[in-house]
Amino acid sequence: MVEHQNNKTFWSNGNGKDFLEWANLRESELVSDYSVSLFEAYDSEVDKLTEQWIRNGDFKTIMRSLHSNNDGKTLPEDYLEFKKSLQAVPEWVDPDLILEGCQLSERSGLTGLLVLRNFALLGGYNFANLTKPLVATGSLEKGAAHRLYNTLNFWVDVSRSHVKTEEMRLNSCIRTRLVHSASRLMIQNKHPDWNVGTYGVPINYADTVATNIAFTVYYLFGLQKLNFKFSENEESGVFHLWKYVTYLLGVPAEIIPNDKLEALNFFHYWTKYQAQPDQDALKLTSSLLNENTPITIFKLDIIKRNMGYIHKSIANHLIDNTIKQRLDIPEVRFRNVIPKALQARNQLTKKNESQIKDGREKQRSVLNDYKNTFN
C-alpha cells in the first residue's frame, strides 16, 4: 500500500485533532500496530458462496427473502447454514449495551441523520480510496438520494430497539454483506487492472472498519458538537452495537474497535494510506450537496425549500476547513444560525421513551422521503 502525507493536517489541526481532544488524547499517544495486509483481507469465503449463487440463479431468491424478512422453502441449503452460523450470537455480545446504542440512535432523531449525512458521509469523501468501489460499481450514476436511502436505511435497520429487531438487524447485515461480495466480484470482472497496491482489495477489512468509525466516532462527536447529550454508557453502547454489526458484515471481531481509543488508533493508521480527494470524490460531494429532498415532517414551506442551506450549514459547522476546501464545500451566509438553533433545541432534550419513539418515527419518515424520490 502507498503511504500519503496529505492527511497529516487532519491530525494536527483538522477533524482528527478534534477527535483526539474529545477523547482526551495526544497524537503521540496513538499506537498503530496494524498490518497493511488488512487492506488485502476480505470476506473471501462468502465471495465463493456468492459467486456460486449468482451462477446458479439463487442469488436473487436469497436477496428477495432478505428484503421480505421471510426464509422461504426454496432457499439453498448452504445459504441456510450460513445464516444459521450468524444467528448464533457470540459470547462477547452484551444485549444491554446493544440496547443502549440502539436507543441513543433512535432518540437522536433528525440531529443524528444530519450528522450522518453532512459529517460522516460527506466528510468521508475526503478519503479518495474509500470512494473507488462506489465509482467502479456505478453508484455515482444512481444519484445521491439513492445512496443516502441505502446508507441510512441500513443504519436504521441495524439500530432499532423494538420487538423483532434482531432478525431485522441480521437480515440487513447479510443483505449488505452479499451486496459487498457481489460488488467485489463485479469489480474483479470488469476492472481486472484494479490497483490493489494503491486501493487495496475492494471493500476490504480495513475500509470496513473505517466505515464503522463513521458510524461511531463521527456520529458521536457530531452529536456532542451539536449539544446532543448522551451518557458514557450510551457511548459504549454505540461502539458495542457497531462492533457486532461490523462482525456480522464479515470482519473478524478482534480487529473491530471497542471504544474511541481503539477506533482512533486504527483510524490514525488507516488515514496514512488514503489519497487526497480526486475528481470522483468531488463528483460524489457535489451530488450530495445538490441533493435537497424536502422533508415532509417540516410543516413550513420555507424550511422545505431551504434544505440545501440547512445541510450546508451543518457541514460547515462540523467539517474542518482543509477538507471543505479540498471537497469544494461552499461557505454559506449566517452559517451558525442552523447549528445554534439545533444546539439550543438539543439542550432541552432528555432521554425518555417519548424521545426514543419520536426520534424513531422522524427517522423513518425521512427515509420514506428519500425513497419516494426514486420510486
N, C-alpha and C positions, 0 to 999 in steps of 0.2 A: 504494500500500500504506500501511496505517495503522501508524505507529510507536507502540510501547508502552514505558512506563517501568518496568513491573513486573519485568523481568529484570535491572535494574541490580545488585541484590543478588547475583544469580547470579555476577557477575564480581567483586564487591567482597568477598564473604565466603561464597560458596557453592561449588558444584562447579566453576564457571568459574574461580574463584580457584585451586582445587585443580589444575585442568588447567594453568593458567599456571605455577604453581610447579613442576609436573612437567616442563614444557617449558623451565623457566628463563627465563620471560618476564614482563614487566610489561604491564598492560593498556594503558598509554600507548604501548607499542611496537607494538601491533597496527595493521595497515593494512587498512582496509575500502574498497578501491577497486572495489566491485562495483555493479552496476546493479539497480534494482528490477525491471527487465524480465525478470530471471531467474525471478521469481515468475509471469510470464505466458508464459514459454517452456516448451515441452513437445515430446513426441515426435509432432509433427503428421503427418509422412509415414507413420508406422506406423499412426496413427489412421485415415488414409484406407484403408490396406490392411485393417485390422481391420474397419472398417465394411462394406467390400465382402465380406469373408469371412463375416461374420455374416449379411449379406443373402442370399448365395447358398448358405449351408449348409456352407461349407468350414471354418469356424472350429472346430467340434467335431472334425472329422477331423484338423486340424492339432494341436490340443491332445492328442488321443489319441496321435498319433505322438510328441509331445514327452514324454509320460508314459512311453511304452514304449521311448523311445530308438531308434525304428525309423522311418526315412523310407520309407514305402510308395510304391507306384507311382501311387496315386490323389491325391497331393498336388498342389495347383495350382502352375503354373509360376512365378507371381510370388512365391509363398512360398519355393520352392526357390532362386530368385535372391536373395531377401532373406537367406536363411540362408547362402548361398554368400558373400555380401558380408561376413558376420560371421566366416566361417571363415578369412578372410584376416587373419592376426594382424598388428597394426600393428608397425612397426619399433621403437617405443619400449618394447615389452613385453620384459622380461628374464625368461626362463624360470627362471633360477637364483633370482632374488628371489621369483618366484611360488612356487617350491618351498619357500623359507624361510617364507613366510607361511602356506602350507598346513600344513607340518609343525608350526609353533607352534600353529595352530588345532587340529590333531588331538591333540597331546600335552597341550594344556591340559585335555583331558578334561572331568570334571564341574565343575571350577573355572571353565572357560570358559563352560559352559552356565549356571552360577549367575550369573556376571557378566552375561551377555547378557540373561537373564530378569529379574533383580532390580535391575539398574542401567541397562543400555542401553534395554531395552523399557519397564520401569516408570518410570524417570526421564524417558523421552521423553514420557510423558503430561503432563508439566508444561507442554508447549508445545501449547496448545489447538488452534491452527490445523492442526497436523500430524494431529490425530485426526479432523478433519472428514470426509475421504474415507472413513475406516473406518466412521463412523456412517452416512454417506449411502448406502453400498453394502450396509448391513445386516450388516456384520461383527460388530457388537456382539451381535446375536441368535444368532450361531453358537457363541458360548461361548469362554472363554479357552483351553481345551485345543486347540480347532481353530485358533485364531490362533497359539498357541505352536507347534503342529506345523508349520504352514505357514511361519512365520518361521524356526524352527530347521532345518527340512528344507532350505529354500533355503540357509541358511548352511552346512550340512553339504555339500550338493551342490556348492557352488562352491569349497569349501576342502579338498578331498581331494588326496592326493599319490600315490595308487596308479595303476595302469595304466588307461587309457581315461578318465581324469578330465577331459581337455579336452572330450570330447564331452558328458559329463555336465554340466560347467560351462556349456557353450554352450547346451544344451537347457534347463537350468534358468533361465538368464538370458532366453532367448527366451520361455519359458513365462510367466515373471513379467512380462516386458515386454508381452506380449499381454494378460495379465490387467489390468495397469495401463491399457492402452489401452481395453479393453472397459469398465473401471470408469469411466474418464473419459467415454466415450460414454454410459454409463448415467446418470451424474450430470447431464450436459448435457441428457439427455432427460427425466429425472424431476424435476430440480431446475433449471428454467430461470431461477429467481431467485437462483441461486448467486452470492454476492457476491465477484467476482474482486478488487475493490479492497480487501477485507478479508482474504480467504483465499488469493488467487492462483488460478490455474488448478489444478484438482485434479491432484495428483501431478506438479507442475512440476519444472523442473530444480533450483531452489533447494532444495526439500524433499527431492528425491532425493539431493542432495549432503549434506544434513543427516542423512539415513539412513545414508549412507556413514560419517559421523563417529560414529554409534552403533556401527558395526562396527569402527571403528579406534580413535578416541580413548577412547571409553567402555570398550571392550573391553580395550585395553592398560593404561589407567590402573587399571581394576578388577583385572586380573591382578596388577599391581605392588602394589596396596593389600593384596592377599591373599597377598603374598610369593611369587608365582609368577615365577621368574626367566626372563628372556629377553634375548637379545643385541641390540645395535644393528642387526645385520644382519637379525635376525628382525623387529624393529620395522619396519625399512624394507620388509621383505617383506610384512608385513600391509598397509601403506599401498599398496604396489605391486599386490598382489593385488586390493584393493578399488578401486583406480583402474581396473584392467582390467575388473572385474565391473561397475562403475558405467558404464563406457564401453559394455559390451555391453548395458546396460539403456537405452541411447539418449542418454546425456548426453555432450556434446562433451568431449573429453579435456582441453582447455585450461582448463576451469573445475573440474576434479576435483583435490583436494589430493594433493600428492606426499609430504607429511610433516606432522608435528604443527604446525609453524609455519604452514604454509598452511591446514591444517584449522582451527586456532584463529582465524586471521584471518577466514576465511569464517564460522565459527560465531558469532563475536562480532557480525558484521554481521547474520546471519540471525536471531539471537535478538531483535534490536530490533523485529522485525515479528511476534513471537509473543505472542498474548494469554494472559492468566492462565487456568489450568485452569477449565473450566466444568462443568456437570452431566454432559455427555457424557464428559469426561475422568475425572470421579470415578466414573462407572459402569464405564468400562474398567479403572480402577485397582482398584475393589472386586472386579470379576470376576476379575482376575488374582490378587489377594491371597487370594481364596477358592478358587483352583484348586490342589488338593493331591493330584494324582495320585501314588499310591505308586510308588516307583522300585524295580523288581524286583532290580537289582543290589545293593541294600542287603538283607542277609540278615536283619537283626534287625527284628522286627515293630515294636518301639518307635520305630525310625527311620522306618519306612514310615508309622506313624500320626502322626508329627510333622513331615511335610514342610512344612506351613504355617509352623511355628515356624522351621524352617531357612531358608525363603525370606524370611520377615520379618526374621530376624536379619541376613542378608546385605544386604537393602535398607536396614536401619537403619545398617549399618556404612558403606555406600557413598554413600547419597543424603544431601544436605545437609538441615539442619533446616528451612529455609524451604520447600523442596519437599515434605518429609514432612508439614508442616502443611497446605500447600495441597491435597495429594492425600489427606489423611486416612489416612496410613500409620501404623498404631498402633505404639507402643513395645512391646517385649517384655521380659520378665524375663530377667536374665542375658544381655543381648543380645550380649555379647562372647564368649560361650562357643564358639559355632559358628565365627565368624571366626578366633578364636585357634587353634582346633583345625585349621582349614584352613591357616592360616599356618605352624603347626608342621609339618604334613604336607608342605606345598609347599617348606619349607626343605630337605627331603631329596631333592627331585626333581632329576634331571639329564636333559639332552637325550640320548636314545638311541633306537634302533629299537624297543626293548621298550616304552618310554613312549609313543611315537607309536602303535604298534599297540594298546596297552591303552586309550589315550585315544580312539582312533577307534572301538573296539568299544563302549566305555561310552557314547559319544555316540549311536551308532546304537541301542543298547538303550533309552536314554531316549526317543528319538524313537518307537520302537515302543510304549513305554508310553503316550505321549500319543495315538498313533494308535488304540490299542485302546480308548480311552475313548469314541470316537465312531463306531467301525466296528461 
